[in-house]
Amino acid sequence: MGEKTVFKKIIDREIPAKIVYEDEHCLVFEDIHPAAPTHLVVIPKREIASVDEVTEADETMMGHLFTVIRGIAAQRGLKDGYRVVTNCGRDAGQEVMHLHFHLLAGRRFGWPPG
């Protein structure tokens, strides 16, 4: 994949992050530039650049990511709602080319988002 992304460096513990959950498939950590009172980043440990790179072989892992998101939301008591966001490609706002989901909560969100 070439040069490591910042997320791969976090997975490899080359740079610090405030990790709130980890298992063999994924890592969840606090966003360093939060856009809401709760702003977590959920990433697969396997390097996948974006949604465009997801294949049928990733179905179980993708389901696992959403199960983790649901579990963290429940654990944190996000009863008033939360938003899960992923960007695909630079024009959509993807800055790190490693598939990731933002879990945002703690304030009211508008629509449309962009």
ZIJO-V242468 format. One record per residue. N is the residue number from 0. RES is the residue in three letters. OMEGA is omega as a letter, one per 40 degrees, with the letter a starting at -180 (999 if undefined). Layout:
# ZIJO-V242468
n->N res->RES omega->OMEGA
n->N res->RES omega->OMEGA
This chain:
# ZIJO-V242468
n->0 res->MET omega->i
n->1 res->GLY omega->a
n->2 res->GLU omega->a
n->3 res->LYS omega->i
n->4 res->THR omega->i
n->5 res->VAL omega->i
n->6 res->PHE omega->i
n->7 res->LYS omega->i
n->8 res->LYS omega->i
n->9 res->ILE omega->i
n->10 res->ILE omega->a
n->11 res->ASP omega->i
n->12 res->ARG omega->i
n->13 res->GLU omega->i
n->14 res->ILE omega->a
n->15 res->PRO omega->i
n->16 res->ALA omega->i
n->17 res->LYS omega->a
n->18 res->ILE omega->i
n->19 res->VAL omega->i
n->20 res->TYR omega->i
n->21 res->GLU omega->i
n->22 res->ASP omega->a
n->23 res->GLU omega->a
n->24 res->HIS omega->a
n->25 res->CYS omega->a
n->26 res->LEU omega->i
n->27 res->VAL omega->a
n->28 res->PHE omega->i
n->29 res->GLU omega->i
n->30 res->ASP omega->a
n->31 res->ILE omega->i
n->32 res->HIS omega->a
n->33 res->PRO omega->i
n->34 res->ALA omega->i
n->35 res->ALA omega->i
n->36 res->PRO omega->i
n->37 res->THR omega->i
n->38 res->HIS omega->i
n->39 res->LEU omega->i
n->40 res->VAL omega->a
n->41 res->VAL omega->a
n->42 res->ILE omega->i
n->43 res->PRO omega->i
n->44 res->LYS omega->i
n->45 res->ARG omega->a
n->46 res->GLU omega->i
n->47 res->ILE omega->a
n->48 res->ALA omega->a
n->49 res->SER omega->i
n->50 res->VAL omega->i
n->51 res->ASP omega->a
n->52 res->GLU omega->a
n->53 res->VAL omega->i
n->54 res->THR omega->i
n->55 res->GLU omega->i
n->56 res->ALA omega->a
n->57 res->ASP omega->a
n->58 res->GLU omega->a
n->59 res->THR omega->i
n->60 res->MET omega->i
n->61 res->MET omega->i
n->62 res->GLY omega->i
n->63 res->HIS omega->i
n->64 res->LEU omega->a
n->65 res->PHE omega->i
n->66 res->THR omega->i
n->67 res->VAL omega->i
n->68 res->ILE omega->i
n->69 res->ARG omega->a
n->70 res->GLY omega->i
n->71 res->ILE omega->i
n->72 res->ALA omega->i
n->73 res->ALA omega->a
n->74 res->GLN omega->a
n->75 res->ARG omega->i
n->76 res->GLY omega->a
n->77 res->LEU omega->a
n->78 res->LYS omega->a
n->79 res->ASP omega->i
n->80 res->GLY omega->i
n->81 res->TYR omega->a
n->82 res->ARG omega->i
n->83 res->VAL omega->a
n->84 res->VAL omega->i
n->85 res->THR omega->i
n->86 res->ASN omega->a
n->87 res->CYS omega->i
n->88 res->GLY omega->a
n->89 res->ARG omega->a
n->90 res->ASP omega->i
n->91 res->ALA omega->i
n->92 res->GLY omega->i
n->93 res->GLN omega->a
n->94 res->GLU omega->i
n->95 res->VAL omega->a
n->96 res->MET omega->i
n->97 res->HIS omega->a
n->98 res->LEU omega->i
n->99 res->HIS omega->i
n->100 res->PHE omega->i
n->101 res->HIS omega->i
n->102 res->LEU omega->a
n->103 res->LEU omega->i
n->104 res->ALA omega->i
n->105 res->GLY omega->i
n->106 res->ARG omega->i
n->107 res->ARG omega->a
n->108 res->PHE omega->i
n->109 res->GLY omega->i
n->110 res->TRP omega->e
n->111 res->PRO omega->a
n->112 res->PRO omega->a
n->113 res->GLY omega->999
